[in-house]
């Protein structure tokens, strides 16, 4: 029953994401991708606040959450020229907000948690938008193709890890942090990451040259790096949940847990993918 819930939820969520990418590209409406990011980032931020509260580091919710849409749309509006300025203002506010908190240790931890939360969720998610708008000027659909490639890679890793771990998993990888993680699941995740990259590449006019033997080594390298980042993001969030004493961060998707559970690997994979294709692939092949 849980598998059916996971499958249905994943299909619906995936369909919505694909529709948003299509509409945003077809009608050159970049703001709709900003809304998609916000729909995921806001509940993830709420879950982060709840985890911090359970860890004994309560943050002022309204004063933290107001920065989530501000930061996301600062990268959407005006071509993102003021995004880093907004980020610096948000960081400065989080530090100043808890400057007078007593005792000093509590204030320090609150300031650190506030700053980290802004970097962890909206700032890392902003790489998805940068990937989406990275298309050539006269071919804006390319950016959507890039976004599709990274999503298929991350979803491929999650699917492969879940299936291989469920069916073949015997050797635990991180028993003290995530008891269900197995080396068989990790290997299955890497295999389907390569599959997701290859499928996504065939759909992209830019990545298609890497889908076959001439550029296939790049598929393998980027898949390894992205898979490693996904696993790292998943383990980090598992450590955070275990420290807070919870199994799931929330109930964002039936059978999948909270929003933070769904994007934990994606958060770490986005900058890895962005920098690989920006500084390794495109300078050489474009």
N, C-alpha and C positions, 0 to 999 in steps of 0.2 A: 504493500500500500504506500509506504514511504517513497519507494522508487517511482511509482506512478505520479505521486505528488511532485517529486523533483523533476520528472520529465515534463509534465504539463506546465509547471511553473517556468522551467527553462525555455520551453518552446514559446510560451506567451511573451516572456521577457525578451527573448531573442528576436521575435517578430516585431515587437515594439521598437527595439533598437534599430533594426534594419529599416523599418518604415521611416524613422526619424532621420537616419542618414540619407535615405533616398529623397525625402521631401526637402531636407536642408540643401542637398546638392541640386535637385531639379529646379527649385525656385530660388536658389542662392540666398537662403535664409539661415545664416550662420547662428542667429540668436536661438533657433530652435534646438541646436545642439547644446547651447548654454543651459537651456531649460532642462534638457535630458540630464546633464551633469548635476544640476541643482536638485532634481528629483531623487537622485541617488545620494548626493553629498549631504543633504540636510538631515535625513533620517540617520545616516551614518554618524553625523556629528552629534545627534541626540544620543545615540548609543554610546558614543565615546564619552559624553558627559556622565552617563549612567555608570560606565565602567570606572571613571575617575572617582565618582562619588563612593562606589563600593570599595575603592582603594584608599578612602579617607582623604581624598584631595578634591573637595567640592569646588566647582567653578560656577560663577554667576552665569546661568544659562542664557538669559536674553542678551547679555553683553558679549557672549561668545558666539551665539548663533547668528546674530545680526551681521557678523563679518563673513559668513558663508556665502550668501548671495552677492555681497559687495565684492568679495575677492573673485568669485567666478565671473561675474559680469564685467569686472574691470578688465578682464582679458578678452571679453567679447566685444565690448563697446570701444570705439576709437582704435580698432585694430590692436588692442592690448597695450597701447603706448603707456598707459598709466597703471598697468597691472602690478609692477614691482613697487611702485609708489604706494599703492593701496596695501600691499603686503607689509611694507615697512611700517606704515601707520597702524595696521592691525597688530603687529608684533609689539610696537611701542606702547599701544594701549593696554595690551595684556600685561606688560611689565609694570606700567604705571598703576594699573588697576589694583594690583596686589602689593604695591610698594609699601603701604602702611599696614599690611596685615600682620597680626600678632598671633602667636609667636613668629619670629623671623623665619624659622624653618618652614612653617606652614605657608607663609607668604611666598617664599622662594619656590616651593614645590608647586603652588598654584600658578605662579608665573611661568614656570617651566612647562607645566601641563597645558596651559593655555597656548603658549607659543608652539609647542610640539603639535598640538591638535590642529592648528591652522596650517602647519607645514605638512602634516600627515595626510589630511583629507583634501581640502580645497586646492592647496598648492600642487600636490602630486596629480590630482585629477585634471588640473589645468593642462597637463601634457597631452591628455586625450584631445583637447580642443586644438592644441598646437599641431598635433598629428593630422587632425581633420582639416585644418586650413593650410596644410603644407602642399597643396596641389599647385601645379603650374598655372600661371595666370590665365592662359587661354584654355586650360583643361582643369577646371575646378573639381571635377569628379574624381581626380586622382587622390585628393585628400581623403575623400570618403573611402576609397579603395585601401589607402594606408590604414585607416581606422578599422576597416573590416579585417585586414590581415592580423593586426594585433589582437583583436577580439577573438578571432578563430583560434589563434595560438593559445591564448589564456584559457578559453573554454575547452580547447583540446586537452590541455594539461589537466584541468580539473576533472574532465570526463575520464581521461585515461587513468588518472590516479585513483579515482573512485571505483572504476570497473576492475582494474587490475588488483587494487587493494582488497576489494570485496571478494573477488573470485580466487585470487592466488596468494593474497597477503599472508605471510607467515613470520617474516623477520621484521621486528619493530625497529623503526629508524630513530624515533625520538620518544621513547616510552615515558619519560618524566614530564614532557610538555604536551605531546599529542599521542596518546596511546594507540590510536587507530592508524597512525601513519606507518606504512611499511615500505621497505626497500623495493618490493615488487610494485607497489603503487607508484612510487617515485619513477621507476623505470618505465612503467606504463604511461605515466604522465609525459615524460620526455618523448616517447614514441609518438603519442598523439599530438604533441606540440609541433613536431616535424610535419605530421599529416595536416594539421590545421594551417601551418605556414604554406605548405605546398598547394593546398586547395585555395587559400586566399590569394596566393601569388598568381594562380591561373586566371583569377577574376580581375586582376589589376594590370593595366597597360604598362605600368612601371615595373612591377615585381615579376611579371610574366617571364622575363629573361632569366630570373633566378629559379624558376620552378623546375627546370630541366638540368641536364648534366653540366652545361657550361657554367652555370652559376650556382649549382646545387650546394657546393661547400658553404656558401653564404647562408643558405637555408638552414644547414646543420649548425653553423656557428650561432646565428641569431636565435635559433630554437633552443640551443643549450643555454645561452645567456638569459633568454626570457624565461625558460623553464626554471632556471636557478633562482631568478628574481621572484617568480610566482611562489616557489616553495619557501623562500626566505620570508616573503610577506605573509604567507599562511602560518608559518611557525611563529613569527613575531606576534601576530594577532592571537594565536593560541596561547602564547606565553602571557599576553595581556589578560585574556579571559581567565586563565588558570590563576593568575595573581588576584583577579577580582572574584574568583570563586563561582564562575558561571560557565555553562556549557555552550550557549549561543549568545551572541551580542544582542539579539532581538528576534523579531518574527516578521521580517520584511517580506520574505517569500516563503510560501508553504513548502516545507520539506528542505529548505535551504538555510534557515536561520535568519539572522539579521542582515541589514544592508552592508554593515562592515564585514560580515562573514562572506558576502558575495564579492566584495571588491578588494579584500585584503591582498590577494595575489596581484590583481590588476594594478593596484597602487604602486607596487614596487616595479612591475614590469613596464609600465608606461615610459618612464624616463630612459630605461635601458633600450627599449625599442627605438625611441625617438633619437637618441644620440647615435645608435648604430646606423640607422638609415640616413641620418643627416650628415654624419662625419666619416662613415666608412663606405656606404654604398653610393650615395648620390654624387659626391665629389669625384668619384672614379668613373661612374658609368653614365652620368647625366651631362 
